[in-house]
Amino acid sequence: MVEIRHETVTANGVRLHVARAGGEPTERPPLVLLHGWPEFWLTWEPVMTRLSDRFSLIAPDLRGFGASEKPDPGPSDRAGPEVHAADIVGLLDALGIARAGVIGHDVGASVGQALGRANPDRLTGLFFFDCPYPGIGPRLAQPEMLAEIWYQSFHLKPFAAQVVGASRESCRAYIGHFLRHWAGGNPAAFDAVLDAFTDTFLTPGNLQGGFNWYLSQQAARLAMVRGEAPALPPIAVPTGIRWGTQDPLFPYAWTDRLGETFSRLDLAPFEGAGHFPHRERPDRAAEEIARFFARLEA
């Protein structure tokens, strides 16, 4: 049984809950694992148990999520990728880590991109699963996608958290829908922990804390679907991306412009998985992560 250790670390002025496994960062290469929505640190547990013999693993709950602090109790647009990235730099500082690999999924992949632009010197590499990025562009709002992305608009409503959190049953149904529907390769991937996810999101402030990501990203999302996302220089940090071929939210065809965002890109399809490769196929996900960072070390 792999031991998961829990601690609270103040970083960038915010108290972050952090789950850790493996050796100390002075003994093994440190990897920071950044979750998406609707997730928190627990989404990474299967991967952490498989990598703990080789790496020092650090899985924070992002601000507003899980057991981390909710600095904005109500709807807020101050929880975008740059804010979360500053939290992660503060976390590295607090833990005395000069450089680390960053693994991200969904929201976490956006945070990783902000880190790659603002703090490349703190990174040994980036590794993402199913990665939102500017090159998706107007395809996000194509008619056939509207039935998938509706939640991004719903999360902007000031009553969204109240509606979803009206009862345990409503919260379980809402969170459970996305965890099952998006897990195209293994819809039961989260079934064993669905109650834990439900209870976590029912913790006061957690639903709104997650929805604040969408409030903070709304202007950028609108610019992207209009085809007006600003042109940025590519991220030069070595980046591995594994993208589930059965992802209903981010189709694999959308990987075609990743080279515009990442100049040192290692891309491959992740067969048999949807939006959550790390949870749907943790054996292979862990192997892909370990192989990528081993190549960087070599």
C-alpha positions as CSV (number, residue, x, y, z in Angstrom):
1,M,0.0,0.0,0.0
2,V,1.4,3.4,-1.0
3,E,1.2,6.0,1.6
4,I,-0.4,9.3,0.6
5,R,0.6,12.1,2.9
6,H,-1.5,15.2,3.4
7,E,-0.4,18.7,4.4
8,T,-1.4,22.3,4.1
9,V,1.1,24.7,2.5
10,T,0.7,28.5,2.3
11,A,1.7,29.6,-1.2
12,N,1.1,33.0,-2.8
13,G,-0.9,33.9,0.2
14,V,-3.3,31.0,-0.1
15,R,-3.5,27.8,2.0
16,L,-3.3,24.9,-0.4
17,H,-4.0,21.3,0.5
18,V,-1.4,19.0,-0.9
19,A,-1.3,15.3,-1.3
20,R,2.2,13.7,-1.5
21,A,3.6,10.3,-2.3
22,G,7.0,8.9,-3.0
23,G,10.4,10.1,-1.8
24,E,11.5,13.6,-1.0
25,P,12.3,16.0,-3.8
26,T,15.9,15.9,-2.8
27,E,15.9,12.1,-3.4
28,R,13.7,11.7,-6.5
29,P,12.6,13.9,-9.4
30,P,9.7,16.0,-8.3
31,L,6.4,16.0,-10.3
32,V,3.5,18.4,-9.6
33,L,0.1,17.0,-10.7
34,L,-2.6,19.6,-11.5
35,H,-6.2,18.4,-11.7
36,G,-9.0,19.6,-13.9
37,W,-12.8,20.2,-13.3
38,P,-14.7,18.5,-11.8
39,E,-11.8,17.0,-9.9
40,F,-9.4,17.5,-7.0
41,W,-6.2,15.8,-5.9
42,L,-7.9,12.3,-5.6
43,T,-8.2,12.1,-9.4
44,W,-4.4,11.4,-9.5
45,E,-4.3,8.7,-6.8
46,P,-4.1,5.7,-9.3
47,V,-1.2,7.3,-11.1
48,M,0.5,8.4,-7.9
49,T,0.5,4.8,-6.5
50,R,2.1,3.6,-9.7
51,L,4.8,6.3,-9.8
52,S,5.7,6.7,-6.2
53,D,8.7,4.3,-6.4
54,R,10.4,6.6,-9.0
55,F,9.3,10.2,-8.3
56,S,8.4,12.7,-5.6
57,L,4.7,13.4,-6.3
58,I,3.0,16.5,-5.3
59,A,-0.8,16.9,-6.0
60,P,-2.3,20.1,-4.8
61,D,-5.9,21.0,-4.7
62,L,-6.1,24.3,-6.7
63,R,-7.4,27.3,-4.9
64,G,-11.2,27.0,-4.6
65,F,-11.1,23.2,-4.9
66,G,-10.9,20.3,-2.5
67,A,-9.5,21.2,0.9
68,S,-7.6,24.3,-0.3
69,E,-8.6,27.8,0.7
70,K,-11.5,29.6,-1.1
71,P,-10.2,33.2,-1.0
72,D,-13.3,34.5,-2.9
73,P,-16.4,33.1,-1.2
74,G,-18.8,34.3,-4.0
75,P,-18.6,34.4,-7.8
76,S,-15.3,35.7,-8.8
77,D,-13.3,36.2,-12.0
78,R,-9.9,36.2,-10.1
79,A,-9.1,32.5,-10.5
80,G,-7.6,32.3,-14.0
81,P,-4.5,30.4,-15.1
82,E,-2.0,33.0,-14.2
83,V,-3.4,33.2,-10.6
84,H,-3.2,29.4,-10.3
85,A,0.3,29.4,-11.8
86,A,1.5,31.9,-9.3
87,D,0.1,29.6,-6.6
88,I,2.2,26.7,-7.9
89,V,5.4,28.8,-8.1
90,G,4.7,29.7,-4.5
91,L,4.2,26.1,-3.6
92,L,7.5,25.2,-5.2
93,D,9.2,28.0,-3.2
94,A,7.5,26.8,0.0
95,L,8.7,23.2,-0.5
96,G,12.2,24.3,-1.5
97,I,12.0,22.9,-5.0
98,A,14.0,24.8,-7.7
99,R,12.6,22.9,-10.7
100,A,9.9,20.3,-11.2
101,G,8.0,18.5,-13.9
102,V,4.4,19.5,-14.2
103,I,1.6,17.2,-15.2
104,G,-1.7,18.7,-16.0
105,H,-5.2,17.8,-17.2
106,D,-8.0,20.0,-18.4
107,V,-7.8,23.1,-16.1
108,G,-4.4,21.9,-14.9
109,A,-3.1,21.9,-18.4
110,S,-4.1,25.5,-18.8
111,V,-2.3,26.3,-15.6
112,G,0.7,24.4,-16.9
113,Q,0.8,26.5,-20.0
114,A,0.7,29.7,-17.9
115,L,3.7,28.3,-16.0
116,G,5.5,27.4,-19.2
117,R,5.2,31.0,-20.4
118,A,5.9,32.9,-17.1
119,N,8.3,30.5,-15.3
120,P,10.0,28.1,-17.8
121,D,13.1,28.2,-15.6
122,R,11.2,26.4,-12.8
123,L,10.2,23.5,-15.1
124,T,12.0,20.3,-16.1
125,G,9.1,19.5,-18.5
126,L,5.4,19.7,-19.1
127,F,3.1,16.7,-19.6
128,F,-0.6,17.1,-20.4
129,F,-3.6,14.9,-20.9
130,D,-6.4,16.2,-23.2
131,C,-5.1,19.8,-23.3
132,P,-7.3,22.9,-23.9
133,Y,-5.2,25.4,-25.9
134,P,-5.8,28.4,-28.2
135,G,-5.5,26.5,-31.4
136,I,-8.9,24.8,-30.8
137,G,-10.3,28.1,-31.8
138,P,-13.9,28.5,-33.1
139,R,-14.3,24.7,-33.2
140,L,-15.2,24.8,-29.5
141,A,-18.6,26.4,-30.5
142,Q,-19.4,24.4,-33.6
143,P,-23.1,23.4,-33.6
144,E,-22.3,19.7,-32.9
145,M,-20.3,20.8,-29.8
146,L,-23.0,22.9,-28.2
147,A,-24.5,19.9,-26.4
148,E,-21.1,19.3,-24.9
149,I,-20.0,22.8,-23.8
150,W,-23.3,24.0,-22.3
151,Y,-22.0,23.6,-18.8
152,Q,-19.4,26.3,-19.4
153,S,-22.1,28.9,-19.8
154,F,-24.2,27.5,-17.0
155,H,-21.3,27.9,-14.6
156,L,-21.4,31.6,-15.1
157,K,-24.8,32.0,-13.6
158,P,-24.8,33.4,-10.0
159,F,-27.3,30.6,-9.0
160,A,-25.4,27.7,-10.5
161,A,-23.7,26.6,-7.3
162,Q,-27.0,26.9,-5.4
163,V,-28.8,24.7,-7.9
164,V,-26.2,22.0,-8.2
165,G,-25.7,21.9,-4.4
166,A,-29.4,22.0,-3.5
167,S,-29.1,18.4,-2.3
168,R,-26.6,15.6,-2.2
169,E,-28.6,13.9,-4.9
170,S,-28.4,16.8,-7.3
171,C,-24.7,17.3,-6.7
172,R,-24.0,13.6,-7.2
173,A,-26.0,13.5,-10.4
174,Y,-24.3,16.6,-11.8
175,I,-20.7,15.7,-11.0
176,G,-21.3,12.1,-11.8
177,H,-22.6,13.0,-15.3
178,F,-19.4,14.5,-16.4
179,L,-17.2,11.9,-14.8
180,R,-19.0,9.1,-16.6
181,H,-19.9,10.8,-19.9
182,W,-16.4,12.2,-20.5
183,A,-14.7,8.9,-19.5
184,G,-15.3,7.6,-23.0
185,G,-12.9,4.6,-22.7
186,N,-14.0,3.5,-19.2
187,P,-17.2,5.2,-18.0
188,A,-16.9,3.4,-14.6
189,A,-13.5,4.9,-13.9
190,F,-14.7,7.1,-11.1
191,D,-17.6,4.9,-9.7
192,A,-15.6,3.8,-6.7
193,V,-14.8,7.4,-5.7
194,L,-18.0,9.1,-6.8
195,D,-19.3,9.5,-3.2
196,A,-15.9,11.1,-2.2
197,F,-16.1,13.5,-5.2
198,T,-19.7,14.4,-4.2
199,D,-18.9,15.0,-0.6
200,T,-15.9,17.1,-1.6
201,F,-17.9,19.3,-3.9
202,L,-20.6,19.7,-1.3
203,T,-18.0,21.2,1.1
204,P,-19.0,24.9,1.4
205,G,-17.4,27.0,-1.3
206,N,-16.2,24.1,-3.5
207,L,-18.9,24.3,-6.2
208,Q,-18.5,28.0,-6.6
209,G,-14.7,27.7,-6.3
210,G,-14.7,25.4,-9.4
211,F,-17.2,27.6,-11.3
212,N,-15.0,30.6,-10.7
213,W,-12.5,29.1,-13.2
214,Y,-15.1,29.5,-15.9
215,L,-16.0,33.1,-14.8
216,S,-12.3,33.9,-15.0
217,Q,-11.9,32.3,-18.4
218,Q,-15.0,33.7,-20.1
219,A,-13.3,36.6,-21.9
220,A,-10.6,34.3,-23.2
221,R,-13.1,31.6,-24.3
222,L,-15.2,34.2,-26.2
223,A,-12.0,35.5,-27.9
224,M,-11.1,31.9,-28.9
225,V,-14.5,31.0,-30.4
226,R,-14.4,34.3,-32.4
227,G,-11.0,33.4,-33.7
228,E,-9.5,36.4,-31.9
229,A,-7.3,34.7,-29.4
230,P,-4.0,36.7,-29.3
231,A,-1.0,35.2,-31.0
232,L,1.6,34.1,-28.5
233,P,5.1,32.8,-29.0
234,P,5.2,29.0,-28.6
235,I,6.2,27.5,-25.2
236,A,9.8,26.2,-25.4
237,V,9.6,23.9,-22.4
238,P,9.7,20.2,-23.6
239,T,6.1,19.1,-23.6
240,G,4.5,15.7,-23.8
241,I,0.8,15.4,-24.7
242,R,-1.3,12.2,-24.7
243,W,-4.8,12.8,-25.9
244,G,-7.6,10.3,-25.5
245,T,-9.1,9.2,-28.8
246,Q,-12.5,8.7,-27.3
247,D,-12.9,12.2,-25.6
248,P,-16.3,13.6,-26.4
249,L,-15.3,17.1,-25.1
250,F,-12.0,17.6,-26.9
251,P,-11.9,15.4,-30.0
252,Y,-8.5,14.1,-31.0
253,A,-8.8,16.0,-34.4
254,W,-8.2,19.1,-32.3
255,T,-4.6,18.2,-31.8
256,D,-3.7,19.5,-35.3
257,R,-2.5,23.0,-34.2
258,L,-0.6,22.0,-31.0
259,G,2.7,22.8,-32.7
260,E,1.8,26.4,-32.8
261,T,1.6,26.5,-28.9
262,F,4.5,24.1,-28.1
263,S,7.8,24.2,-30.0
264,R,9.2,21.1,-28.4
265,L,6.2,18.8,-28.7
266,D,5.9,15.1,-28.1
267,L,2.3,14.2,-29.1
268,A,0.7,10.8,-29.3
269,P,-2.9,9.5,-29.2
270,F,-4.0,7.7,-26.1
271,E,-6.1,4.8,-27.4
272,G,-8.9,3.4,-25.3
273,A,-9.4,6.5,-23.2
274,G,-11.6,9.6,-23.2
275,H,-11.2,12.8,-21.3
276,F,-9.5,11.2,-18.2
277,P,-6.7,9.0,-19.4
278,H,-5.0,9.2,-16.0
279,R,-8.1,7.6,-14.4
280,E,-9.4,5.5,-17.2
281,R,-6.1,3.7,-18.0
282,P,-3.8,4.5,-15.1
283,D,-1.2,1.8,-15.9
284,R,-0.5,3.2,-19.3
285,A,-0.9,6.8,-18.1
286,A,1.8,6.2,-15.5
287,E,4.1,4.5,-18.1
288,E,3.7,7.4,-20.5
289,I,4.6,9.9,-17.8
290,A,7.6,8.0,-16.5
291,R,8.9,7.4,-20.1
292,F,8.6,11.1,-21.0
293,F,10.5,12.4,-17.9
294,A,13.1,9.6,-18.1
295,R,13.9,10.8,-21.7
296,L,14.3,14.3,-20.4
297,E,16.7,13.2,-17.7
298,A,18.7,11.2,-20.2
